């Protein structure tokens, strides 16, 4: 059990971390900082928050583990801000969906007596805000833990503490390097968002009444198109190179299907349909 878990800038993920930690008994004390005073006031009334702090520095002063739950572009800024206030032995992690540049910058910001080990829980919703948080958000969901390769020895205990923390919240932990993480999520997370958004953007240029005829196929395929645009612009900016590579390869795949249909090459169309079905059928329940 952690003596003190500190969560900075809780939205959906940060709020869910606090709720899950309280429900599963992983922290004796949970301290939260939010930028807005009215949010801090509301959080004080929640049973999964023991105290709020007026500043990030105050929030981390006695922390065992700090979770940076801010939007991606604010995480590095927060890491630099809290660094002088971290107690000796403190471990800092985050929930950012891009890890390469972020992990290196946050690691560089840490004092010699503290540790940074990146995290990315593959959990969320098209809804945002701590008001939509859930104690079971991380149940059976993958969480990447992304230590830098050159800190494997010095950060071994910190890495295990972070991994154990996410396992205690219900996650299935996978440990990879930050750059490996960014390649993986560009394909399995960022590319699906780009495709769902593009499909809806394309259909929005057609007769608006068509949406009233849609069944579950279109609804399931485009659910994530309802996600927050500001958040996704930030993710595309942070993981631009990997997203572009994934989009280029997907365009090749789509062009291949286009060519097969245009050429009435139905065996090739079947091959692609069967390959897609086999991949989808192998998803875990």
CORSULNOR-V678397 format. One record per backbone hydrogen bond with DSSP energy under -0.5 kcal/mol. NH is the residue of the N-H (numbers start at 1). CO is the residue of the C=O. E is the energy in kcal/mol with one decimal. If there is no record, write none. Layout:
nh: <NH NH>
co: <CO CO>
e: <E E>
//
This chain:
nh: <2 5 6 6 7 8 9 10 15 16 17 18 19 20 21 22 23 24 25 25 26 27 28 29 31 31 32 33 34 40 41 42 43 44 45 46 49 50 51 53 59 60 61 61 63 64 65 66 67 68 68 69 69 74 75 75 76 78 79 80 81 82 83 85 86 86 87 89 90 91 92 93 95 103 104 105 106 107 108 109 110 110 114 115 117 118 120 122 123 132 133 137 139 140 141 143 144 145 146 151 152 155 156 159 160 161 162 163 164 165 166 167 168 169 170 171 172 173 174 176 176 181 182 183 184 185 186 187 187 188 189 190 191 193 194 195 196 197 198 199 200 201 202 203 204 205 206 210 211 212 213 214 219 220 221 222 223 223 225 226 227 232 233 234 235 236 237 238 239 240 243 244 245 246 247 248 249 250 251 252 253 254 255 256 257 258 259 260 261 262 263 264 265 266 269 270 271 272 273 274 275 276 277 278 279 280 281 282 282 283>
co: <26 29 4 65 31 67 33 33 11 12 13 14 15 16 17 18 19 20 21 22 21 21 2 3 5 29 51 7 53 36 37 38 39 40 42 43 46 30 30 32 55 56 57 58 60 4 4 91 6 66 93 8 67 71 71 72 72 74 75 76 77 78 79 82 82 83 60 113 87 64 115 66 68 99 100 101 102 103 104 105 106 107 111 90 92 146 144 142 121 129 130 134 136 170 138 172 120 174 118 148 149 151 153 155 156 157 158 159 160 161 162 163 164 165 167 166 141 171 143 145 174 177 178 179 180 181 182 183 184 184 185 185 186 189 190 191 192 193 194 195 196 197 198 199 200 202 203 207 208 209 210 211 215 216 217 218 219 220 222 223 224 228 229 230 231 232 233 234 235 237 239 240 241 242 243 244 245 246 247 248 249 250 251 252 253 254 255 256 257 258 259 261 260 264 265 266 267 268 269 270 271 272 273 274 275 276 277 278 279 280>
e: <-2.7 -2.9 -0.5 -2.7 -2.5 -2.5 -2.8 -0.5 -2.4 -1.7 -2.5 -2.0 -2.4 -2.8 -2.6 -2.1 -2.5 -2.2 -0.6 -0.6 -2.2 -0.6 -3.0 -0.5 -2.6 -0.5 -2.3 -2.1 -0.5 -2.0 -2.2 -1.8 -2.5 -1.7 -1.0 -2.0 -1.6 -2.0 -1.4 -1.8 -1.8 -1.6 -0.6 -0.7 -1.8 -2.6 -1.8 -2.7 -3.0 -0.6 -2.5 -2.4 -0.9 -2.0 -0.9 -1.0 -0.6 -2.2 -2.5 -2.2 -1.8 -2.4 -1.3 -1.7 -0.8 -1.1 -0.6 -3.3 -1.9 -1.9 -3.1 -3.0 -1.4 -2.9 -1.8 -2.4 -2.7 -2.5 -2.0 -1.3 -0.9 -0.8 -1.7 -2.2 -2.4 -0.7 -2.3 -3.3 -2.1 -1.8 -1.8 -1.3 -1.1 -2.6 -2.1 -2.2 -2.4 -2.2 -2.5 -1.7 -1.2 -2.6 -1.0 -3.2 -2.1 -2.2 -2.3 -2.5 -2.7 -2.1 -2.0 -2.2 -2.5 -1.1 -1.6 -2.4 -2.2 -0.6 -2.1 -1.7 -0.6 -2.4 -2.0 -1.7 -2.3 -2.8 -1.4 -1.0 -0.9 -2.3 -2.0 -2.9 -1.5 -1.5 -2.2 -2.5 -2.7 -2.6 -2.3 -2.5 -2.0 -2.6 -2.5 -2.5 -2.0 -1.3 -2.0 -2.0 -1.1 -1.5 -2.1 -1.2 -1.8 -3.3 -2.1 -1.9 -0.6 -0.6 -1.8 -1.6 -1.9 -1.6 -2.3 -1.8 -1.8 -2.7 -2.2 -2.3 -2.4 -0.9 -2.4 -2.6 -1.9 -2.3 -2.8 -2.3 -2.1 -2.2 -2.5 -1.7 -1.8 -2.8 -2.6 -1.9 -1.8 -2.4 -2.6 -2.1 -2.3 -2.6 -2.2 -1.5 -3.0 -1.6 -1.9 -2.8 -2.3 -2.1 -2.6 -3.2 -2.3 -2.4 -2.4 -2.7 -1.9 -2.4 -2.9 -1.0 -0.5 -1.6>
//
